[in-house]
Amino acid sequence: MLYAPKEKGQGLVEYALILVLVAVVVIVILALLGPAIGNVFSNIIHNI
């Protein structure tokens, strides 16, 4: 019973670390693909 709050806190820390990891992956993907996506939209607007 004494370790229940520690385990609960540990679970929250693990969820936070997973969310941070997902956020970093999304930021890296957007940083790499951002210019390409921008070019696609520019071509679409230019062709209209």
N, C-alpha and C positions, 0 to 999 in steps of 0.2 A: 504493500500500500504506500510505502514511503517513496517509491520510485515512479508512481503514476504521473505526477506532474512533469517529471523529467522526460518520460517517454512521450507524453503529449507534446511537450516543447520540441523534442527531437523530431517528431513527425511534422510539425509546422516548419521546422528548419529544412527538412528534406523537401517538402512541397515548395518552399521558397527557392531552394537551390534548383529544383527542376524548372520552375518558372523563369528563373534568371537564365538558365541554359537555353531554354526555348527562345527567350527574347534575344539572346546573343546570336543564335542561329538565324532567326528571322532578320535581324539587322544586317548580318553578313550577307545573306542572300539578296536582300534589297540593295545593299551597297554594290554587289557584283552585277545584278541584273537591272538596276535602276536606269543606267544610260540606255540599255537596249530597249527597255520598255518605253522610255521617253522617245526614242527614235521611231518606234512603231506608231505611237500616237501622233508624232509630228508628220510622218508619212501619210497617215489617215487624214489628218487635217489638211495637208497640202494637196491631196488628191481630191478633196471634196470641192 
